[in-house]
Amino acid sequence: MDDNRDGLLVRRALLEEQGFQVKMAADPEEGLRLFETHDFDVVVTDYRMPRMNGTELIERLRQRNPQARIVLISSLVDPLGLTEENTGADAVIAKNSNEPVHLLRTVRRLSNRSGRKPPRSQQRTAPRRLVRA
């Protein structure tokens, strides 16, 4: 989730290019509604958004599903000292020139962390879903 539409579109293109299905939400409330009605492998959210920051959103997502895999992205990682421990995210990524590489690596790792892998015959056809809001 991100209130920056350009950031959403760039991240969506990057992830879809790698075979992920992406749903976007422009604000936390829309993201929560999507989360309640869809099954997502990974949630990617920004920290700074209107009406609710990323940490507050993560807390609400965890109330609904404690096992949700969540990535927090922010330009404020260093200034605010954002970490997995103090945000509740599974991964925290700084918005910088290395973000695309870190985002892809992290999303792949978290989406494969589901415990059981589908049979090999289904691995290529089973769509991956992410929420990017």
C-alpha positions as CSV (number, residue, x, y, z in Angstrom):
1,M,0.0,0.0,0.0
2,D,1.3,3.4,-0.9
3,D,-0.3,6.8,-1.4
4,N,2.3,7.5,-4.1
5,R,0.7,6.3,-7.3
6,D,3.9,6.4,-9.3
7,G,5.7,4.2,-6.7
8,L,2.8,1.8,-6.9
9,L,2.9,1.5,-10.6
10,V,6.7,1.0,-10.8
11,R,6.6,-1.7,-8.1
12,R,3.6,-3.4,-9.7
13,A,5.4,-3.5,-13.1
14,L,8.6,-4.9,-11.5
15,L,6.7,-7.6,-9.6
16,E,4.4,-8.5,-12.5
17,E,7.5,-8.8,-14.8
18,Q,8.7,-11.6,-12.5
19,G,5.4,-13.4,-12.6
20,F,3.6,-12.1,-9.5
21,Q,0.0,-11.1,-9.6
22,V,-0.4,-7.7,-7.9
23,K,-3.4,-5.9,-6.4
24,M,-2.9,-2.3,-5.5
25,A,-4.5,-0.1,-2.9
26,A,-3.9,3.7,-2.7
27,D,-4.6,3.9,1.1
28,P,-4.5,1.7,4.2
29,E,-8.3,1.4,4.4
30,E,-8.6,0.1,0.8
31,G,-5.7,-2.3,1.6
32,L,-7.5,-3.7,4.6
33,R,-10.6,-4.3,2.6
34,L,-8.5,-6.1,-0.1
35,F,-6.8,-8.1,2.7
36,E,-10.2,-9.2,4.0
37,T,-11.5,-10.4,0.7
38,H,-8.4,-11.9,-1.0
39,D,-5.8,-14.5,-0.1
40,F,-2.3,-12.9,-0.4
41,D,1.1,-14.5,-0.3
42,V,2.8,-11.2,0.6
43,V,1.7,-7.7,1.6
44,V,4.0,-4.8,0.6
45,T,3.3,-1.5,2.3
46,D,4.8,1.9,2.6
47,Y,5.4,3.5,6.1
48,R,4.2,7.1,5.5
49,M,0.5,7.2,4.4
50,P,-2.5,9.3,5.2
51,R,-4.6,8.5,8.3
52,M,-2.5,5.4,9.3
53,N,1.2,4.7,9.1
54,G,2.7,1.4,8.0
55,T,3.3,0.1,11.5
56,E,-0.4,0.8,12.5
57,L,-1.5,-1.0,9.3
58,I,0.8,-4.0,10.0
59,E,-0.7,-4.2,13.5
60,R,-4.2,-4.4,12.0
61,L,-3.2,-6.9,9.4
62,R,-1.6,-9.1,12.1
63,Q,-4.9,-8.9,14.1
64,R,-6.7,-10.4,11.1
65,N,-3.9,-12.9,10.2
66,P,-0.9,-13.3,12.5
67,Q,0.8,-15.4,9.8
68,A,0.6,-12.8,7.1
69,R,4.0,-12.1,5.4
70,I,4.5,-8.3,5.3
71,V,7.2,-6.1,3.7
72,L,7.5,-2.5,4.9
73,I,9.1,0.0,2.4
74,S,10.1,3.5,3.5
75,S,12.5,6.4,2.8
76,L,12.5,6.8,6.5
77,V,14.1,3.5,7.5
78,D,17.4,5.1,8.7
79,P,16.0,8.4,10.1
80,L,13.3,6.6,12.2
81,G,15.3,3.4,12.8
82,L,12.6,1.2,11.3
83,T,13.4,-2.5,11.8
84,E,11.5,-5.8,11.7
85,E,11.4,-5.8,15.5
86,N,9.8,-2.3,16.0
87,T,7.4,-2.4,13.0
88,G,6.1,-6.0,13.1
89,A,7.1,-6.5,9.4
90,D,8.8,-9.6,8.2
91,A,11.2,-7.4,6.2
92,V,12.0,-3.6,6.1
93,I,13.4,-2.2,2.9
94,A,14.8,1.3,2.4
95,K,13.5,3.3,-0.6
96,N,16.8,3.8,-2.5
97,S,18.5,2.7,-5.7
98,N,18.9,-0.9,-4.3
99,E,15.2,-1.2,-3.5
100,P,14.1,-3.1,-6.6
101,V,16.7,-5.9,-6.0
102,H,15.9,-6.1,-2.3
103,L,12.1,-6.1,-3.0
104,L,12.3,-8.9,-5.5
105,R,14.6,-11.0,-3.3
106,T,12.4,-10.4,-0.3
107,V,9.1,-11.1,-2.0
108,R,10.5,-14.4,-3.5
109,R,11.8,-15.5,-0.1
110,L,8.6,-14.7,1.8
111,S,6.3,-16.1,-0.9
112,N,8.2,-19.4,-0.8
113,R,8.0,-19.6,3.0
114,S,4.5,-21.2,3.1
115,G,5.7,-24.5,4.5
116,R,4.4,-26.9,1.9
117,K,5.3,-26.5,-1.8
118,P,2.7,-27.3,-4.4
119,P,3.4,-30.4,-6.6
120,R,5.9,-29.6,-9.3
121,S,3.2,-29.8,-11.9
122,Q,1.4,-26.9,-10.2
123,Q,4.4,-24.7,-9.4
124,R,4.5,-23.0,-12.8
125,T,0.7,-22.4,-13.1
126,A,-0.1,-21.5,-9.5
127,P,-0.4,-17.7,-9.5
128,R,1.3,-15.7,-6.8
129,R,-0.6,-12.8,-5.3
130,L,0.7,-9.7,-3.6
131,V,-1.1,-6.7,-2.3
132,R,0.7,-3.5,-3.1
133,A,-1.1,-0.6,-1.7
